[in-house]
Amino acid sequence: MSHIEIHEIKGRKYKYEVTNYRTGKKVKHKWKYLGPVEPLNKRKNPNAGRKPEIFIKPINEKELKTLETATKSNYAFTRDRAKILILSSEKFSPKQIAEKVSCEKRKVRKAIKAFNVKSIAALQRGKAKGATPKFDELKKKIILMHFSKPPISFDYHFTTWTLPRFRKHLMDYNIVSSISIERLRQILDETGIRLKRSKRWQYSPDKDFHKKNLK
């Protein structure tokens, strides 16, 4: 058997759970401390520190029908977001919605905030921001300007550009820090430029001839 006892120590009252048990002919007591009767640091506001509940703005019948139709969409993003918004309109909390839709509470709050700003447009996934182009229009113009000049004007011994030669030239002159052969080909193709094939070909038994020819 167990019962609760309250004892006063230095003017404050504390609760203990006392369990009685028998050992032979003797009855012993086991004490378990439960804490003060009146905690000093009692929170006045039980909701302090919690994020306020968030719901979608009032919707009309047309918006509700659109959301109901969207719950049958073939796209998971649209389907899940429509379910979240309908449940929010029924005053379910983000935590309850997350449990019903089997998703994170953060996803629920994001969907509600998006709808409150964009309305029905929030059912469509936004396009991801593209990466900043490595070669802007100015950089491309400089590349094309160098390509328009014959190699001899840069004191090279060859008379025509090849992609490997021109790539090395651009890096040697600090026009670009790096560029692939394929990307260089694309930049030239965008303006319709084609490489001129040299009429004279040189051969050498030297196995490093190709590398030396680029210099």
C-alpha positions in Angstrom: 0.0 0.0 0.0 1.2 3.6 -0.7 0.0 7.0 0.3 1.0 10.6 0.0 2.5 12.5 2.9 3.3 16.2 3.2 6.2 17.3 5.4 7.2 20.9 6.2 10.9 21.6 6.1 12.2 25.2 6.9 8.8 26.7 6.2 8.2 24.9 2.9 6.0 21.9 2.3 7.2 18.9 0.3 5.3 15.8 -1.0 6.4 12.2 -0.6 5.0 9.0 -1.7 5.3 6.4 1.1 5.0 2.7 0.3 4.5 0.2 3.2 5.8 -3.3 2.8 6.3 -6.2 5.3 9.5 -8.0 5.9 8.8 -10.9 8.2 6.9 -9.5 11.2 8.2 -5.9 10.6 6.5 -3.3 8.5 9.0 -1.0 6.6 8.5 2.2 4.7 9.9 3.3 1.3 9.9 7.0 0.6 9.8 8.6 -2.8 10.3 12.4 -3.1 7.6 14.0 -5.4 8.7 17.7 -5.1 7.5 20.9 -3.4 3.8 21.5 -2.9 4.1 25.0 -4.3 7.1 25.3 -6.8 8.9 28.6 -6.7 9.4 28.7 -10.4 5.8 27.9 -11.4 5.1 29.0 -14.9 2.4 31.6 -15.0 1.7 31.0 -18.7 1.6 27.3 -19.7 1.9 28.3 -23.4 5.0 30.5 -22.9 7.7 29.7 -25.4 5.4 27.9 -27.8 4.8 29.1 -31.3 1.3 30.5 -31.8 -1.1 28.3 -33.7 -1.4 29.3 -37.4 -4.3 28.8 -39.7 -5.1 29.7 -43.3 -7.1 32.8 -44.0 -10.9 32.4 -44.6 -11.7 30.8 -48.0 -14.7 31.0 -50.2 -16.7 28.2 -51.8 -14.8 28.5 -55.1 -11.4 28.1 -53.3 -12.7 25.2 -51.3 -13.8 23.3 -54.4 -10.4 24.0 -56.0 -8.7 22.5 -53.0 -11.0 19.5 -52.9 -10.2 18.8 -56.6 -6.5 19.3 -55.9 -6.6 16.5 -53.3 -7.0 14.1 -56.2 -4.1 15.5 -58.2 -1.4 13.2 -59.6 1.3 15.4 -58.2 2.1 14.6 -54.6 3.1 18.2 -53.8 -0.2 19.6 -54.9 -2.2 16.7 -53.4 -0.6 17.0 -50.0 -0.7 20.8 -49.8 -4.4 20.8 -50.7 -5.1 18.3 -47.8 -3.1 20.5 -45.4 -5.0 23.6 -46.4 -8.4 22.0 -46.1 -7.6 20.6 -42.6 -6.3 24.1 -41.6 -9.6 25.6 -42.7 -11.3 23.2 -40.3 -9.2 24.6 -37.5 -6.9 21.7 -37.0 -3.5 22.7 -35.5 -0.3 22.2 -37.5 0.7 19.4 -35.2 -2.7 17.6 -35.8 -2.4 18.1 -39.5 1.1 16.8 -39.6 -0.1 13.6 -37.9 -3.0 13.2 -40.3 -1.0 13.8 -43.5 2.1 12.0 -42.2 4.5 14.9 -42.7 6.7 17.3 -40.7 5.0 20.1 -38.8 7.4 22.5 -40.6 5.9 21.5 -44.0 2.4 22.3 -42.7 3.3 25.7 -41.4 5.1 26.5 -44.7 2.0 25.5 -46.7 -0.3 27.6 -44.6 2.0 30.7 -44.9 2.3 30.2 -48.6 -1.5 30.1 -49.0 -2.0 33.2 -46.9 0.3 35.1 -49.3 -0.4 33.5 -52.7 -3.8 31.9 -52.2 -4.6 29.1 -54.7 -1.3 29.7 -56.5 0.4 28.1 -53.4 -0.7 24.7 -54.8 1.9 24.9 -57.5 5.6 24.3 -56.6 7.7 27.3 -57.2 10.6 27.1 -59.7 14.0 26.7 -58.1 16.4 29.5 -58.6 18.9 28.7 -61.3 22.6 28.9 -60.6 24.4 32.1 -61.5 25.8 31.7 -65.0 29.6 31.2 -64.9 30.1 33.0 -68.2 27.9 36.1 -68.5 27.4 38.0 -71.8 30.4 40.3 -71.2 32.7 37.3 -70.6 31.4 35.6 -73.8 32.1 38.8 -75.9 35.7 38.8 -74.6 36.1 35.2 -75.5 34.7 35.8 -79.0 36.9 38.8 -79.5 40.0 36.8 -78.8 38.8 34.0 -81.1 38.3 36.5 -83.9 42.0 37.3 -83.9 44.5 35.0 -85.6 46.8 33.1 -83.3 49.8 34.8 -84.9 48.6 38.2 -83.3 49.4 36.6 -79.9 52.8 35.4 -81.1 51.8 31.8 -81.5 53.6 29.7 -84.2 50.4 28.1 -85.5 47.9 29.8 -87.8 44.5 28.4 -86.8 42.7 27.9 -83.5 41.7 24.5 -82.2 39.6 24.0 -79.1 42.4 22.8 -77.0 44.7 25.6 -78.2 42.1 28.3 -77.6 41.1 26.9 -74.2 44.7 27.1 -73.1 45.1 30.6 -74.5 42.1 31.8 -72.5 43.4 30.5 -69.3 47.0 31.7 -70.0 45.6 35.2 -70.5 43.4 35.0 -67.4 40.2 35.4 -69.5 38.7 32.4 -67.6 40.0 30.4 -64.6 38.8 27.2 -66.2 36.5 26.1 -69.0 35.7 22.7 -70.5 36.2 22.0 -74.2 32.4 21.3 -74.6 31.4 24.6 -73.0 33.8 26.4 -75.2 32.3 24.7 -78.2 28.8 25.7 -77.1 29.8 29.4 -76.8 31.2 29.4 -80.3 28.2 27.5 -81.7 25.8 30.1 -80.2 27.2 32.7 -82.7 27.5 30.2 -85.6 31.3 30.3 -85.5 33.0 27.2 -86.9 36.6 26.2 -86.4 38.7 26.4 -89.6 40.5 23.2 -90.5 44.2 23.6 -91.2 45.2 22.6 -94.7 48.6 21.5 -93.6 49.1 18.7 -91.1 52.3 17.8 -89.4 53.3 14.5 -88.0 56.1 13.4 -85.8 57.2 10.1 -84.2 57.5 12.0 -80.9 54.8 10.5 -78.6 54.5 14.0 -76.9 54.1 15.8 -80.3 50.4 16.6 -79.6 51.2 18.2 -76.2 54.1 20.2 -77.6 52.0 21.4 -80.5 49.6 23.1 -78.1 52.3 25.3 -76.7 
